[in-house]
Amino acid sequence: MKVMQSLFWQLYFSIIAAVLLIVMVLAGLLLYDDHKTSENDFYRDSFFTVKPLLNSWEKDGEIPQALLQQVREVNYFEVLIADDEKLFQHLANAEHISDIKSAKIYHQMSDTSLFLAVYALADSGLWLVIKDLDIDPDSDMISEQMREDFELELREERDFQTNMQISFVAMLILIAAVLMLLVKRIDRHIESLLSTNQQWSKGELSARANTNLPSPMNKLAISFNHMASDMEQSITKQKIMMHAISHELRTPLSKLQLALDLLQRKMPSLRSEPLLSDLDRYVDELELLVNEILTLAKLNHVKKLGMNCRLELYPLVHERINELQQLHPDKKITTKGDKAIELWADEFYLQMLIDNVLKNALKYADKDVLVTLTAEKTAVCMIFEDDGPGVAAEYREAMLLAFSREDESRNKNSGGFGLGLAIVDAIVKQYGGSIRLGESTLGGFLVHIELPYKPVI
């Protein structure tokens, strides 16, 4: 059950179980104490009952029948004198439980709440037996006064038991409610930490966890904040350094381009030299690298991309396909899916996303590239597939990092700087979307992108 997988509910039910166990132990102790109290009460009542009978026996050597009957009616006990044989009959259905002074106390086996006491009559071989009576209020064998007294006693006992049961249930409900409030408070503190963590996962490293929490959660929040501060400083330094390096590279790059241009003008004969052509290509690649680094740095600095342009997705994708396919005339690009998707987005960055994924697909495809566009209730899906060599599962996650390579052979033969998919990932994150890399139905590589979608009205 999902409920029992929650730490909150595990803690709550554990405390409730502990409380119930404590209540059960206490109830057992109270029952035992009540039993011992009932036993002592019976001895006290029985001794009070037989005291005049014992006094009469010690004084006169006999117990008058009238006195015996009077004691029976006043005290609601069955009182009788028995010899050894009759005593044995009475004790056949009784269990000895204790000896209190001169009395032997027994349980009546027919009902363990009924007691029986035996007192010895001195120098006679006879016994005085006192038994609890299981009185039936409707019996004709008891007097009206006895019936009223007994009914009152039963009513008071029922009322007491009812009040105790209601109090017990009310106490359990109160304990459960208080525990719910306390444990729920802990759950809210944990939720606040999770909320801050989610902000960090979205790149909002300036967010801070609330440290005004009970110990030890406040220590955890302080530790999280220190970690976020360190990460924020580290990432800020990296962004500043990347941006500075990119700008600093532009100056020598411009000088190099100018020098090559001047050299070609002064010595036209060098234009046919392969080395000079290579230098031009190297300069172009270096300029492309600088531009991509600046683009990635800018994307990392921007809080959120604008969505100020109404775009038709299919025509935009088709336009980018037509332009890029001119550079790869030997490759075929097929488009399918919904042709009527309209959304709000930043055209420049959406076009950059499409270009980078298509360039990657065209670079490694053998012959075919497939683009699928679909729109769901909350997301636009763009799926790019190729029939190239693909990428092993263990390398896919790393391909979204800047300057990543699948392996050494790819590094040597593929060209590029490993920034294309990193830029795509940064754009997708700015839009609050998701990207997944996998295996294509064509046998090669697949890039599955989902962007939040709100239909244009």
C-alpha positions in Angstrom: 0.0 0.0 0.0 1.3 3.5 -0.9 0.0 4.9 2.4 2.3 2.6 4.4 5.3 3.6 2.2 4.9 7.1 3.6 7.3 7.9 6.5 4.6 10.2 7.9 2.0 7.4 8.1 4.5 4.9 9.4 5.4 7.2 12.2 1.8 8.0 13.0 0.6 4.3 13.0 3.7 3.3 15.1 2.8 5.9 17.8 -0.8 4.8 17.7 0.2 1.2 18.1 2.5 2.1 21.0 -0.3 4.0 22.7 -2.8 1.1 22.2 -0.2 -1.3 23.6 0.3 0.9 26.7 -3.5 1.2 27.1 -3.9 -2.6 26.9 -1.1 -3.1 29.5 -2.7 -0.5 31.8 -6.1 -2.1 31.3 -4.7 -5.5 32.2 -3.1 -4.1 35.3 -6.3 -2.4 36.3 -8.3 -5.6 35.8 -5.9 -7.5 37.9 -6.0 -4.8 40.6 -9.8 -4.7 40.4 -9.8 -8.5 40.8 -7.6 -8.3 43.9 -9.7 -5.4 45.2 -12.9 -7.5 44.7 -11.2 -10.4 46.5 -10.3 -8.1 49.5 -13.8 -6.5 49.5 -15.4 -9.9 49.6 -13.3 -11.0 52.5 -14.1 -7.8 54.4 -17.8 -8.1 53.7 -17.9 -11.8 54.5 -16.0 -11.3 57.7 -18.4 -8.6 58.7 -21.3 -11.0 57.9 -20.0 -14.0 59.9 -18.6 -12.0 62.9 -21.9 -12.1 64.9 -22.2 -15.8 64.0 -18.6 -16.5 65.2 -19.2 -14.5 68.4 -22.4 -16.5 69.1 -20.5 -19.8 68.5 -17.7 -18.8 70.9 -20.2 -17.6 73.5 -22.9 -20.2 73.4 -21.4 -23.1 71.3 -24.2 -22.8 68.8 -25.6 -20.5 66.1 -29.4 -19.9 66.4 -31.3 -20.4 63.2 -33.0 -17.0 63.5 -29.7 -15.3 63.7 -28.5 -17.2 60.6 -31.6 -16.2 58.7 -31.3 -12.6 59.7 -27.7 -12.5 58.5 -28.7 -14.0 55.2 -31.4 -11.4 54.5 -29.4 -8.4 55.6 -26.1 -9.2 53.7 -27.3 -10.9 50.5 -25.0 -13.9 51.1 -25.8 -17.6 51.2 -24.7 -18.6 54.7 -24.7 -22.2 55.9 -23.0 -24.6 58.3 -21.4 -27.7 56.8 -19.6 -30.7 58.0 -16.6 -32.1 56.1 -18.7 -34.0 53.6 -21.0 -31.1 52.7 -18.0 -28.8 52.6 -16.4 -31.1 50.1 -19.5 -30.9 47.9 -19.5 -27.1 48.0 -15.8 -26.9 47.1 -16.1 -29.4 44.3 -17.1 -26.5 42.0 -14.7 -24.0 43.5 -11.1 -23.0 43.0 -8.9 -21.9 45.9 -7.3 -18.5 45.3 -5.9 -17.3 48.6 -5.9 -17.4 52.4 -6.7 -14.2 54.3 -6.2 -14.5 58.0 -8.6 -17.2 59.2 -10.6 -17.4 55.9 -10.0 -19.5 52.9 -11.2 -17.7 49.7 -12.4 -19.5 46.6 -13.8 -18.7 43.2 -17.1 -20.3 42.3 -16.4 -22.1 39.0 -19.9 -21.2 37.6 -18.9 -17.6 37.6 -15.4 -16.4 38.5 -16.8 -13.0 39.7 -18.5 -14.9 42.5 -16.5 -15.7 45.6 -16.8 -18.3 48.4 -15.3 -18.1 51.9 -14.8 -20.8 54.5 -14.4 -20.2 58.2 -13.7 -22.9 60.8 -16.0 -23.3 63.8 -13.6 -23.9 66.7 -13.5 -27.4 68.3 -16.5 -28.7 66.3 -15.3 -30.1 62.9 -17.9 -27.9 61.3 -17.4 -25.1 58.8 -19.1 -21.8 58.2 -19.5 -21.3 54.4 -20.3 -17.8 52.9 -21.2 -17.7 49.2 -21.9 -14.8 46.8 -25.4 -15.0 45.4 -26.1 -14.8 41.7 -29.3 -12.9 42.2 -32.1 -12.9 39.6 -34.1 -9.7 40.0 -37.2 -11.4 38.6 -37.0 -14.2 41.1 -39.9 -14.6 43.6 -37.4 -16.0 46.1 -36.1 -12.5 47.1 -37.8 -9.6 48.9 -38.9 -6.4 47.3 -36.3 -4.4 49.1 -33.6 -6.8 48.0 -34.8 -6.6 44.4 -34.8 -2.8 44.4 -31.3 -2.6 46.0 -30.0 -5.1 43.5 -31.5 -3.3 40.5 -30.0 -0.1 41.7 -26.6 -1.7 42.0 -26.8 -3.1 38.5 -27.9 0.2 37.1 -25.1 2.0 38.7 -22.6 -0.6 37.5 -23.9 -0.3 33.9 -23.7 3.4 34.0 -20.2 3.3 35.3 -19.1 0.8 32.6 -20.8 3.0 29.9 -19.1 6.1 31.2 -15.7 4.3 31.3 -16.1 3.1 27.7 -17.1 6.5 26.4 -14.2 8.1 28.3 -11.8 5.4 26.9 -12.9 6.0 23.3 -12.8 9.8 23.8 -9.3 9.5 25.2 -8.1 7.5 22.2 -9.7 9.9 19.7 -8.1 12.8 21.6 -4.7 11.1 21.6 -5.0 10.2 17.9 -6.0 13.9 17.0 -3.1 15.3 19.0 -0.6 12.9 17.5 -2.0 13.7 14.0 -1.4 17.4 14.6 2.1 16.8 15.9 3.2 14.4 13.2 1.5 16.5 10.5 3.5 19.4 11.7 6.7 17.4 11.1 5.3 16.4 7.7 4.8 20.1 6.8 8.4 20.9 7.8 9.6 18.1 5.5 7.4 19.4 2.7 8.9 22.8 3.0 12.4 21.3 2.6 11.2 19.3 -0.4 9.7 22.5 -1.9 13.0 24.3 -1.6 14.8 21.3 -3.1 12.4 21.4 -6.1 13.3 25.1 -6.6 17.0 24.2 -6.6 16.3 21.4 -9.1 14.8 24.1 -11.4 17.9 26.1 -11.2 16.7 28.6 -8.6 19.7 28.3 -6.4 19.0 31.6 -4.7 16.1 29.9 -2.8 16.8 29.1 0.8 15.3 26.6 3.2 13.5 27.8 6.3 15.9 27.3 9.2 13.2 28.1 11.9 12.5 24.4 12.3 12.6 22.0 15.3 15.9 20.3 15.8 17.4 18.3 14.1 15.5 19.4 10.9 16.9 23.0 11.4 20.4 21.5 11.1 19.4 19.8 7.9 18.0 23.0 6.5 21.2 25.0 7.5 23.3 22.3 5.8 21.1 22.5 2.6 21.5 26.2 2.5 25.3 26.0 2.8 25.3 23.5 0.0 23.1 25.7 -2.2 25.3 28.7 -1.5 28.4 26.8 -2.5 26.7 25.5 -5.6 25.4 29.0 -6.5 28.9 30.6 -6.1 30.5 27.8 -8.1 28.1 28.0 -11.0 28.2 31.8 -11.0 32.0 31.6 -11.2 31.8 29.1 -14.0 29.3 31.3 -15.9 31.5 34.4 -15.5 34.6 32.5 -16.5 32.9 31.0 -19.6 31.4 34.3 -20.6 34.8 36.1 -20.1 36.8 33.5 -22.0 34.4 33.6 -24.9 34.7 37.4 -25.1 38.5 37.3 -24.6 38.8 34.8 -27.5 37.0 37.2 -29.8 39.9 39.7 -29.8 42.6 37.4 -31.1 40.1 35.7 -33.3 39.3 39.0 -35.0 43.0 39.8 -35.3 43.6 36.3 -36.9 40.8 36.8 -39.4 42.1 40.3 -40.3 45.7 39.0 -40.7 44.5 36.1 -43.0 42.4 38.5 -45.1 45.4 41.0 -45.4 47.7 38.1 -46.3 45.4 37.0 -49.1 45.2 40.5 -50.5 48.9 41.1 -50.5 49.7 37.7 -51.9 46.9 36.5 -54.2 48.9 33.5 -55.2 48.5 32.0 -51.7 44.7 31.7 -52.1 45.2 28.3 -53.8 47.4 27.0 -51.0 45.7 24.2 -49.1 47.3 25.3 -45.8 45.6 28.7 -46.1 42.2 27.1 -46.8 42.8 25.0 -43.6 43.5 28.1 -41.7 40.3 29.7 -42.8 38.4 26.6 -41.8 40.1 26.5 -38.4 39.2 30.1 -37.8 35.5 29.5 -38.8 35.4 26.5 -36.4 36.9 28.6 -33.6 34.3 31.4 -34.3 31.5 28.8 -34.2 32.9 27.5 -30.9 33.0 31.0 -29.4 29.4 31.7 -30.5 28.1 28.4 -29.1 29.8 29.0 -25.7 28.3 32.5 -25.6 24.9 31.1 -26.4 25.2 28.5 -23.7 26.4 31.1 -21.2 23.5 33.4 -22.1 21.0 30.6 -21.7 22.4 29.8 -18.2 22.1 33.5 -17.2 18.5 33.9 -18.4 15.9 33.3 -15.7 13.1 32.3 -18.2 12.7 32.5 -21.9 10.0 34.7 -23.3 6.9 33.3 -24.9 5.9 36.4 -26.8 5.5 35.1 -30.4 2.6 33.1 -31.8 4.2 30.3 -33.9 2.9 27.5 -36.2 5.2 24.6 -35.3 5.0 22.5 -38.5 5.9 25.3 -41.0 8.8 26.4 -38.8 10.2 22.8 -38.6 9.6 22.3 -42.3 11.5 25.6 -43.1 14.5 24.5 -41.0 14.5 21.1 -42.7 14.6 22.6 -46.2 17.5 24.9 -45.3 19.6 22.2 -43.5 18.9 19.5 -46.0 20.8 21.6 -48.6 23.9 20.8 -46.7 23.1 17.1 -46.7 21.5 16.4 -50.1 22.2 12.6 -49.7 20.0 12.4 -46.6 16.2 12.1 -46.5 14.1 13.9 -43.9 10.5 12.8 -43.3 8.0 14.7 -41.3 4.8 13.4 -39.8 2.3 14.3 -37.1 0.0 17.2 -36.3 0.3 20.0 -38.8 -1.9 22.5 -37.0 0.0 23.0 -33.8 0.1 26.7 -32.7 1.9 27.8 -29.6 3.4 30.8 -27.9 7.3 30.7 -27.8 10.5 32.6 -28.5 11.1 32.0 -32.2 14.8 32.5 -32.0 15.4 29.9 -29.3 12.8 27.5 -30.6 14.5 27.6 -34.1 17.9 27.1 -32.4 16.6 24.0 -30.6 15.3 22.5 -33.9 18.5 23.4 -35.8 20.8 21.8 -33.2 18.8 18.5 -33.0 18.5 18.3 -36.8 22.2 19.0 -37.3 23.0 16.2 -34.9 20.6 13.8 -36.6 21.9 14.7 -40.1 25.5 14.4 -39.0 25.2 10.8 -37.9 22.3 9.4 -40.1 23.1 7.0 -42.8 20.2 7.9 -45.0 17.0 8.7 -43.1 15.8 11.2 -40.5 12.3 11.1 -39.1 10.6 14.1 -37.3 7.3 13.5 -35.5 5.2 16.4 -34.1 2.3 15.8 -31.7 0.3 17.9 -29.3 -1.3 16.7 -26.1 -3.4 18.5 -23.5 -0.4 19.9 -21.7 2.6 19.3 -23.8 4.0 19.5 -27.4 6.1 16.5 -28.3 8.9 16.7 -30.9 10.6 13.4 -31.7 13.8 13.3 -33.9 15.1 9.9 -35.1 17.9 8.8 -37.4 19.1 5.5 -38.8 22.7 6.1 -37.8 24.9 4.1 -35.3 23.0 5.3 -32.2 24.4 5.8 -28.8 24.9 3.2 -26.0 22.5 3.6 -23.1 25.4 4.3 -20.6 26.6 7.4 -22.6 23.2 9.0 -23.3 22.9 11.0 -20.1 26.4 12.5 -20.4 25.6 13.7 -24.0 23.6 16.6 -22.5 26.7 17.9 -20.9 28.9 20.6 -22.6 31.8 19.1 -24.6 30.7 15.6 -23.9 31.8 12.7 -26.2 30.5 9.2 -26.6 33.9 7.7 -27.1 37.4 8.4 -28.6 36.5 7.3 -32.1 33.5 9.6 -32.2 35.7 12.4 -30.9 38.1 12.0 -33.8 35.7 11.4 -36.6 32.6 13.4 -36.0 33.8 17.0 -35.7 31.9 19.5 -33.6 32.5 20.6 -30.0 29.8 18.7 -28.1 27.7 21.8 -27.3 24.7 21.2 -29.6 22.7 18.9 -27.3 23.8 20.9 -24.2 22.3 24.0 -25.8 19.1 22.1 -26.6 18.9 20.8 -23.0 19.4 24.4 -21.6 16.6 25.7 -23.9 14.2 22.9 -22.9 14.9 23.5 -19.2 14.2 27.3 -19.7 10.8 26.4 -21.0 10.2 24.0 -18.2 10.1 21.0 -20.5 11.9 17.6 -20.6 14.3 15.8 -22.9 14.9 12.1 -23.3 17.5 10.3 -25.3 16.9 6.8 -26.5 16.9 4.3 -29.4 15.2 5.2 -32.6 12.6 3.0 -34.4 14.9 3.4 -37.4 17.7 1.7 -35.5 19.8 4.8 -34.6 19.5 7.7 -32.1 16.3 9.3 -30.7 15.8 12.7 -29.1 12.3 13.1 -27.5 11.5 16.6 -26.4 8.4 17.8 -24.5 7.5 21.4 -24.0 4.7 22.8 -21.9 1.8 23.5 -24.2 -1.1 26.0 -23.9 -3.1 26.1 -27.1 -3.4 29.4 -28.9 -7.0 30.8 -28.6 
